[in-house]
Amino acid sequence: MSTQETKTTTPKVALIGFGEAGETFMRAAQWQGAKGWDMLAERRAAMAKCGVGLGEDCGEVLATCDVILSLVTADQALDAAREYAPYLPQEAMWLDMNSVAPQTKAMAAEAIEAVNVRYVDVAIMAPVDGGLDVPLLVAGNKADKAVEILETLGFTDARAVGKTVGRASAIKLCRSIMVKGVEALTAEMVLAASQAGVLDEVFDSLDASEKQVSWAERANYNLHRILIHGGRRSAEMIEAAEMLRSMGAMAAMSDQTVAWHANLGNLHLAPPPKSLSAKIKAIRATPEFKSD
C-alpha cells in the first residue's frame, strides 16, 4: 500500500484524556491529524508537544473524528461518555479503554449509542509501556470491526472476546483483583515484617515455596508499581469492588486493596527510591506511616 493510500484509509483519531496511556500511544503511533482534549491545561500542553491538535473546546476536537480513544481516569469514564456524546459525528466509534466495571461501560454505551455512535468496550491488559504492542481485549457488537480499526492504527495485539459490552472489562477487573490485591498485600506484608525485624526470614520462607522470582525482587516491583500508580489503580479497584457487589459477591479484600493503593499512591513518592529498603524507609518516614 502506498503512503498516499495509507493516509486516506487511516481513521482520524481523537484522544479524550492524555495521561500515561494516551501519551504513550501517541508517541508510538504518531497518528497524522490526531486531535485531543483533556480537562487539565497541563495535559493539553503535553498533547501539543506530542503533535496532537487542540481545538477551542471538546466539541471542535470531536467534530471531524472517526475514532475516539477514551482514556480518562476511571471515575470520569461515564461522565466523559455522557458529556461528549452530543458532539460526536454519527457512525464514529467510541473506544472506551478505561478500567471500569461492566455495568459502568453498559451505561456509557447507552449514552454513546443514543446518538448513533458505535460503542466498543476495550480493556488494556498490561502496562502501556509496551506501546502499541500492549494486549487489548475488545467486546461489543462492533468488536470485530474495532479490532480491524485498532490494527489499522498500529496496535498489534487486539482480540475480540465477545459481543456483550462489559465482557472485556470483566476479564480485566477480575484479573485486577488478583494483581492489585497481591500488590496491596505486598505493601502490608513488607511494612509489617520490616517493623518486626523479620523481613529477610519472611522472604526466605516465601522463596522456599516459589523459586522463579525472588520475593525480595517481587516485593520491590510491587511497591514500585503501587507508589507510582496507586491513585489510578485505587479508582480501578473501586470499580472492581462495585462489580463484585453487583454480582452479589463479597468485596472485602478488594475494598482494602483500594485503601492500600490510595494510601501509598497519595504519598506522592514518585519516582520511588530504587531499592526495596529505601522504599520502605521512605514510606515509614511519611506522617501517614511514621512509627513511634
N, C-alpha and C positions, 0 to 999 in steps of 0.2 A: 504494500500500500504506500502511495506517495505521501510526502509531507502535507501537500495540499488536501489530499483525501482525508488524512488523519485529522486535520484541523476542522474539516466540515462535519465529521462524524462524531467527534468528541463532544459529549454534553457540556453545556455551560453550567459550571458549578457555583453554588453559593454555600458558604460556611456560616452557620449560626453558632456562635461560641468559638473562641480561639484560644483555648487552653493548651495543655500539652499535646493532646491528640490532634487538634486542628492544625497547630503549628508544625508538628512532626509530619503529618500527611502532606501539607502544602509544600514544605521544604523538599520532601522526597519526590513529589509528583510535578511540582511547578506547572500546575494547570493553567493554560493560557486563558486569559479573560476571566479568571475566578474572581468572584466578589464575596464580600463577607460583612458580618455585623456582630458586634459584641456590646453588651451593655456598659462595659468598662472602657474608659477612654484609653488606658494604657495598653489594653489588648487590641484596640483598634489601631493604635500606633504600631504595635507589633505586626498586625496584618499588613499595614502599608510597607513596612520594611521587608516583608516576605513577598511583595508583589501582588497582594490581594487588593482588588479595587474596593473603594468605600464610597457609598452614597451619602446623601444628606440624612437619610433615615433608613430603617429596615425595609420599608415599602419600596424605595427606589432600588435597593440591592436585590430584592426578590423579583422585581417586575419582569425580568427577562431571563430568569434562570430555568434550566431543565431539571437539575438535580440539586436537592438541598441536603447537606450533611448537618444534622442537628447534633451538636457536640457541646451542649451546655452542662452545667452541674446537675446531678440527679434531682435536686429539689426544684429545679427550674424547667425540667423537661416538659411537663404537662402545660405549664404556663406558656412556654415558648410556642408549643403547637397551637394552643388556643389563641394567643395574641397575634401570631403571624399568619395564621390560616387565611384571613381575608385578603392578604397581599399576594398570595400565591397564584401563579398562572395555572389555568386549568390544564390537566394532563401532565403537570410536573410530577416529580417523585420526591417524597419526603422520606429520607433515610434516617430513622430515629436510632442513633448509635449510642444512646445514653443508657447507663446501668440503672434501670428502674424495674419495678415489679411488673409482671404480666398485666395486671389489671390497670396499672398506670398507662401502659402502652395501649391497651384497648381503649381507654378514654381519649388518649391522644389521637388514635386512629379515627375515632368518631369525629373529632373536631376537624381533622385534615380531610377526611373523605366527604364531609358535608359540603365542601367547596369543590368537589370533583377533582381532587388531587390524590394521587396514588400514595398510600402509606405503606412503609415496609419496616418491620422490626429487625434491627441489626444488633448483634451482640459482639463486642470486641473481646476476644478470649485470651489475650495475653498483653503484657506491657507493650505500649505502642512504639517503644524504641526500635522495634523491628521494621518501622516504617510501613511501606505498602505490602510487606510480607506478613504482617500480623494476621492471624487467623480470624475470620469473621463468620458468624453463623447468621443466616438470613431466614426470616419467616414472614408469612403473609400470602395473600392470594396473588401477589405480584413478585414472589420471592425469586422465581426462575429468571424473570426479566431483570430484577435487581442485581442478581449475580452477574448477568451479562454486562450490565452498566458498570458495576464495580470493576470488572475485569477491563473494560474499556478505559476506565480511569486509572488503571495501573495496579490495582490490588491483585495479588497473586494467589490468595488462599481464602476465597469466599465460597461458602457452601450453603445451599438451601436445606432447611431441616423441617419444613412443613408449611402448610397453607394457613395455619392459625396464628394470628398476631399474638405475641406473648410467649410463643414456644421457644424462640431463641433466647429471650430474656430469662425464662425459667431455667434453661440449661445453665446460663451464665450465673444466675444468682444462687442456684443450688451448689454450683462449684464454689462460688464466693463464700458460702457458709463454711466450707472446709478451709479454703485458702486463707481468708481473712481471720477465721477463727483460730487457725494454727498460729498466725502472726500475733494475734492478741494473747493467746496462751503463752507464746514465747516471751512476750513482754512481761506478763505476770510471773512466769517462772524465773527468768533470769534476774529480775529485780529482787524477788524473794530469796533465791538461792545465793545471790551475791551478798545480800544483807546478812544471811545466816552463815556466810563464810564457807559454803559447800558447793560453789558453782562448778569447780573442776570435777568434783566427785559425781555430781549430777550428770555432767556431760559424759564422763567415763561410763556411767551406768547406761545412759541412753545409747552411746556409741556401741556398747557391747551387744545391743539388740538390733542395730542397723548400721551397716558399715559404708554405704555408698557415699554419703557426705557426712563429715563430722558434725556433731550437734553444735559445736562452737561456731563453725562456719555457717550453719543453717540459722542459728540464733542471730548472728551478726547480720546476715542477709535480711531476715525477717524484720529486725528492728530498723534496719536501713530503709526498707520499704514503708514501714508504718510511720516513721518520723517524717519522711518526705511527703507521703500521700495520705496521711491519716485523715485529714479533713474531708477529702473527696471520697475516701473509702468508707468513712463512717456514714456518709449520705447514702452510699450504695447499700450498706448493710441495714440501714433503716428500711430501705425498700425490700431487702431480703426478709427482714423480720415481718414486715407487713404482708408479704407473700405467704409466709408460714401461717400467720394468723388467719388470713383469708381462706386457707385450706383447712382450718381447724386444728393446726398443729402447734405445739409449744415452740416458743422462740426465745427461751431464757438465755441460751448460750449466744444467740445472735444479738440479743439486746445488750449483753455485756461486751460483745465484740464491738458494737457501736461505741460504747463508752471508752474502751481502751484506745481505739483508733482516734476518736475525737480528742481524748485527753493528751495523747502523745503528739498527735498532729498539731494541736493548739500550742504546743511548746515552741513551735517555730525554730527547731534546731536544724535548719536547712542551710547549707549542706551539713549532714550529720558528721560527727567525728568518724575517722576511718575504722578504728578498731572497736571490738565489742566492749572492751574495758573502758575505753574513752566514752563510748555511747552511754554506758551505764553511769559513769561518773557525771556526765553532762546532765542526764535525766535527773539523777539524785540531787544535783546542785540547784535545781529549779524549786521555787517556793511550793509548787504543787506536789512535788515528790520528796522534798527535803526531809531527811530523818533527823530526829532529835539526838 
